[in-house]
Amino acid sequence: MESKNVIKVIVAIVLMIIFGVLVFLTVKHVIAYREIKNISSNALNSKEHKIKIGFSLGTLKEERWIKDRDIVMAKLRELGAEVLVQNANNDDQDQLKQVRYLLDQKIDVLIIVPNDLEKASYAVSLAQKEGVKVISYDRLVTKSNVDLYISFDNVKVGKLMAEYLVKRVPRGNYLIINGATTDNNTKMIKEGYDSVLKPRIESGNIKIVKEDWAPNWMTEYAFNSTDELLQKGVKIDAVIAGDDALAGGIIEALSEHRLAGKVLVAAQDADLAACQRIVEGTQAMTVYKPIDKLAEATAKMAMKLAKGEKLNVKNTIYDGKYYVPYYVLEPIAVDKTNIDDTVIKDGFHTRDEVYRNVSK
């Protein structure tokens, strides 16, 4: 009997050990299965929730906007975002349709360069209704309360152009061809050059023979406006142009009257053609805005907005109804004396490109 009891105890112990091992292995497999499931689920969620950025451009007409598009896209992709780009070709209705398309793609952030400072506010409101954050890029969308406006100091751009000219032409006739009235930057640039020119106009040292606004920044309009004055025999000593493309039209008109290089022309954007004209002597200066810095900052801010992080932007700007966060960068005045140390040194354009038409 005793031997039978011992056998029973041994069998019971063995069974308990086997049961314990089975329980251990079962728990181990369950935990492992859950871990694998969680990893797979996280990977799937990560893939599904890849940050998607929509970039709506009002135009790609000017050279600089092509640079903006390419650099912004590259910077965002480096940060792991998917980027969808649309170009409205100066058409307000197309831009609205394209923003709707971007919203249908479930973007997390909309970066918009408005074709029209006011009309684009409706596109912004559509994004806001969808809970999509909005960055107004370089051009401010007015009365829209965007999450961020990022640009260069456009008031300073106007000041730099006027200060450059008045230093070299303190007396004389000035022609001003502004950009489109639908672009808020035009108003800010005007505020800048007015602050410099006003006291000189009031003293009689400077006379504004004409101040005009080019619809959609049309080069042809700048040419015609300048040519019309010259045909009438109006003397022009200096010109402020809204951007380098307009400066190109103005200088073409001056050239036809054999005045290219004799009349100082100031503009902005540091387009390649403008930089070539500067070293050739037909354009006096341009305001250089390092787009790579603007694009990099925009990409970082867009990713922060997409992740719900704080921007920590201290400056604000009044959009006509709201004070919105304003990330501002510094522009640089460039002429023949410093073009090598700025535009070329930064790799914005190569030396061979800029000096292509200058004999060595």
C-alpha positions in Angstrom: 0.0 0.0 0.0 2.8 2.3 0.9 4.5 1.8 -2.4 1.2 2.6 -4.2 0.8 5.8 -2.2 4.4 6.8 -3.1 3.7 6.2 -6.8 0.5 8.3 -6.6 2.5 11.2 -5.0 5.2 11.0 -7.6 2.6 10.9 -10.4 0.8 13.9 -8.9 4.1 15.8 -8.6 5.0 15.0 -12.2 1.5 16.0 -13.4 1.8 19.3 -11.5 5.2 20.0 -13.0 3.8 19.2 -16.5 0.8 21.4 -15.8 3.1 24.2 -14.6 5.3 23.9 -17.7 2.2 24.0 -20.0 0.8 27.1 -18.2 4.2 28.8 -18.4 4.5 28.0 -22.1 0.9 29.1 -22.8 1.4 32.5 -21.0 4.8 33.0 -22.8 3.2 32.4 -26.2 0.2 34.7 -25.4 2.6 37.5 -24.4 4.7 36.9 -27.5 1.6 37.0 -29.7 0.4 40.2 -28.1 3.8 41.8 -28.6 4.0 40.8 -32.2 0.4 42.1 -32.7 1.2 45.4 -31.1 4.3 45.8 -33.2 2.4 45.1 -36.3 -0.4 47.4 -35.2 2.0 50.2 -34.4 3.7 49.8 -37.8 0.4 49.8 -39.5 -0.8 52.9 -37.6 2.5 54.6 -38.3 2.1 54.0 -42.0 -1.5 55.1 -41.9 -0.7 58.3 -40.0 2.2 59.5 -42.0 2.1 63.3 -41.9 0.6 64.7 -45.1 1.2 68.3 -46.1 -0.6 70.2 -48.8 1.2 73.0 -50.6 -1.0 75.4 -52.6 0.8 78.0 -54.7 -0.9 80.9 -56.2 1.6 81.0 -59.1 4.8 79.5 -60.5 5.2 82.3 -63.0 8.2 83.9 -61.3 11.5 82.0 -60.9 11.5 82.4 -57.2 8.3 80.4 -56.7 9.8 77.4 -58.4 12.7 77.5 -56.0 10.3 77.8 -53.1 8.3 74.8 -54.2 11.3 72.6 -54.8 13.1 73.5 -51.5 10.0 73.2 -49.3 9.1 69.8 -50.8 12.7 68.6 -50.3 12.8 69.8 -46.7 9.4 68.2 -45.8 10.4 64.9 -47.3 13.6 64.9 -45.3 11.5 65.2 -42.2 9.4 62.2 -43.3 6.2 63.9 -44.6 4.3 63.2 -47.7 3.8 66.4 -49.8 1.1 67.2 -52.3 1.6 70.3 -54.4 -0.9 72.4 -56.5 -0.3 75.5 -58.6 -3.3 77.8 -59.3 -1.6 79.8 -62.2 -2.9 83.1 -60.9 -6.5 81.9 -60.8 -8.5 82.4 -57.6 -11.2 79.8 -58.4 -8.6 77.2 -59.3 -6.8 77.8 -56.1 -10.0 77.2 -54.1 -10.7 74.0 -56.1 -7.2 72.8 -55.5 -7.4 73.5 -51.7 -10.6 71.4 -51.7 -8.8 68.6 -53.5 -5.9 68.8 -50.9 -8.4 68.6 -48.1 -10.1 65.6 -49.7 -6.6 63.9 -49.5 -6.8 64.2 -45.7 -3.8 66.5 -45.3 -2.7 67.5 -41.8 -1.4 70.9 -42.7 -2.1 73.4 -45.5 0.7 75.7 -46.7 -0.8 78.3 -48.9 0.7 81.1 -51.1 -2.4 83.1 -51.8 -3.1 84.4 -55.3 -5.4 87.0 -53.7 -4.9 88.2 -50.2 -8.6 88.4 -49.4 -10.2 85.7 -51.6 -7.9 83.0 -50.2 -9.5 83.5 -46.8 -12.4 81.3 -47.8 -9.9 78.5 -48.7 -8.4 78.9 -45.2 -11.8 78.7 -43.6 -12.5 75.4 -45.4 -9.3 74.0 -44.0 -10.1 75.3 -40.5 -13.5 73.6 -40.6 -11.7 70.3 -41.3 -9.4 70.9 -38.4 -6.4 71.4 -40.7 -3.7 73.8 -39.6 -2.8 76.6 -42.0 0.5 78.3 -42.8 0.4 81.4 -44.9 3.7 81.2 -46.8 5.4 84.5 -47.7 2.2 86.2 -48.7 -0.3 86.9 -45.9 -3.9 85.7 -46.3 -5.8 88.6 -44.6 -8.7 88.4 -42.1 -8.3 84.6 -41.9 -6.6 83.9 -38.6 -4.0 81.5 -40.0 -2.0 79.4 -37.5 1.2 81.0 -38.8 2.5 83.6 -41.3 6.1 83.0 -42.3 7.9 85.5 -44.5 10.8 87.9 -44.8 10.4 91.4 -43.3 8.6 92.9 -46.3 8.6 96.4 -44.8 12.3 96.2 -44.6 12.5 95.1 -48.2 10.9 98.4 -49.2 13.2 100.3 -47.0 16.3 98.6 -48.4 15.3 99.5 -52.0 14.6 103.1 -51.2 17.6 103.6 -49.0 19.9 102.3 -51.7 18.5 104.7 -54.3 18.3 107.8 -52.2 21.9 107.4 -51.2 22.9 107.4 -54.9 20.1 109.6 -56.3 19.2 112.0 -53.5 17.5 114.3 -56.0 15.5 113.6 -59.1 12.5 111.9 -60.7 11.4 108.5 -59.3 9.2 105.9 -61.0 7.5 103.2 -58.9 6.0 100.1 -60.4 4.5 98.0 -57.6 3.4 94.4 -57.8 -0.2 93.3 -57.7 -2.7 94.9 -55.3 -4.0 91.4 -54.5 -0.7 90.6 -52.7 -0.3 92.0 -49.2 3.4 92.1 -49.6 3.0 94.9 -52.1 1.4 97.0 -49.3 4.1 96.2 -46.8 6.9 97.0 -49.3 5.2 100.3 -50.1 5.0 101.1 -46.4 8.8 100.5 -46.2 9.8 102.7 -49.2 7.3 105.4 -48.3 8.9 105.8 -44.9 12.2 106.6 -46.6 10.9 108.7 -49.5 8.2 110.7 -47.8 10.5 113.4 -46.1 12.4 113.8 -49.4 9.3 114.2 -51.4 8.0 116.8 -48.9 11.3 118.7 -49.2 11.0 118.7 -53.0 14.2 116.7 -53.5 12.4 113.7 -55.0 9.4 113.8 -57.3 7.4 110.7 -58.0 6.6 111.0 -61.7 4.4 107.9 -61.6 3.4 105.2 -59.2 1.6 102.2 -60.7 0.5 98.6 -59.8 1.1 95.7 -62.2 -1.8 93.2 -62.3 -0.6 89.7 -61.5 2.9 91.0 -61.5 2.9 91.2 -65.3 6.3 92.1 -66.8 4.6 93.4 -69.9 2.6 95.9 -67.8 5.8 97.2 -66.3 7.4 97.6 -69.8 4.4 99.5 -71.1 4.0 101.7 -68.1 7.7 102.8 -68.3 7.7 103.1 -72.1 4.7 105.3 -72.0 6.5 107.8 -69.7 9.6 107.8 -71.9 7.6 108.3 -75.0 6.2 111.4 -73.5 9.8 112.7 -72.7 9.5 112.3 -69.0 12.9 112.2 -67.4 13.5 109.2 -65.0 16.4 109.1 -62.6 15.6 106.1 -60.4 13.0 103.2 -60.3 11.6 101.1 -57.6 10.2 97.8 -59.0 8.0 95.4 -57.1 10.2 92.5 -58.0 12.9 91.4 -60.4 10.5 90.3 -63.1 9.0 93.7 -63.2 12.5 95.2 -63.2 13.2 93.2 -66.3 10.3 94.8 -68.1 11.3 98.2 -66.9 14.9 97.8 -68.0 13.8 96.5 -71.4 11.9 99.7 -71.9 14.9 101.8 -70.7 17.1 99.8 -73.1 14.9 100.7 -76.1 15.5 104.4 -75.2 19.2 103.8 -74.6 18.9 104.5 -70.9 19.6 101.0 -69.4 22.4 101.4 -66.9 21.9 105.1 -66.7 18.7 104.9 -64.7 19.1 103.1 -61.3 16.6 100.3 -60.9 16.0 98.6 -57.5 14.0 95.4 -57.0 13.7 92.2 -55.0 14.0 88.4 -55.1 17.6 88.0 -56.5 16.3 86.1 -59.6 19.1 84.8 -61.8 18.3 87.3 -64.6 18.4 90.1 -62.1 21.7 89.0 -60.7 23.0 88.8 -64.3 21.8 92.4 -65.0 23.5 93.6 -61.8 26.9 92.3 -62.8 26.3 93.6 -66.3 25.4 97.0 -65.0 21.8 97.4 -66.1 20.1 96.8 -62.7 21.5 98.5 -59.6 20.4 96.2 -56.8 18.0 93.5 -55.7 16.9 92.4 -52.2 18.0 88.9 -51.6 15.8 86.6 -49.5 17.5 83.3 -48.7 14.6 81.0 -49.6 16.4 77.9 -48.2 16.1 79.4 -44.7 12.4 80.3 -45.3 11.7 76.8 -46.6 13.5 75.0 -43.9 11.7 77.0 -41.2 8.4 76.4 -42.9 9.0 72.6 -43.0 9.9 72.5 -39.3 6.8 74.6 -38.4 4.5 72.5 -40.5 5.7 69.3 -38.8 5.2 70.9 -35.4 1.6 71.9 -36.3 0.9 68.4 -37.6 2.1 66.9 -34.3 0.2 69.4 -32.2 3.3 70.9 -30.8 3.7 74.6 -29.8 5.4 76.9 -32.3 6.8 79.3 -29.7 6.7 82.2 -32.2 6.9 85.6 -30.4 6.1 88.1 -33.2 2.6 88.7 -34.4 1.2 90.5 -37.4 -2.3 92.1 -37.8 -4.1 90.4 -40.7 -6.9 93.0 -40.8 -9.0 91.2 -38.2 -6.7 89.0 -36.1 -3.2 89.1 -34.7 -1.5 86.0 -36.0 1.9 84.4 -35.2 4.6 85.9 -37.5 7.9 84.1 -38.1 10.0 86.8 -39.7 13.3 86.5 -41.5 15.8 89.2 -42.5 16.3 90.3 -46.2 19.7 91.4 -47.6 20.4 94.3 -50.0 22.6 93.0 -52.9 24.5 94.9 -55.6 27.7 94.4 -57.6 29.9 94.9 -54.5 28.5 92.0 -52.4 26.8 89.6 -54.8 29.7 87.2 -54.6 29.6 87.1 -50.8 25.8 86.6 -50.6 23.9 85.1 -53.4 26.8 83.2 -54.9 28.5 82.2 -51.6 25.1 80.8 -50.3 24.8 78.7 -53.5 21.5 80.5 -54.4 23.1 80.9 -57.9 26.5 79.8 -59.1 29.2 82.2 -60.2 29.2 80.8 -63.7 25.4 81.4 -64.0 25.6 85.0 -62.7 28.7 86.0 -64.7 27.7 84.1 -67.8 27.3 87.3 -70.0 30.3 89.2 -68.6 33.5 88.9 -70.5 36.4 87.7 -68.4 
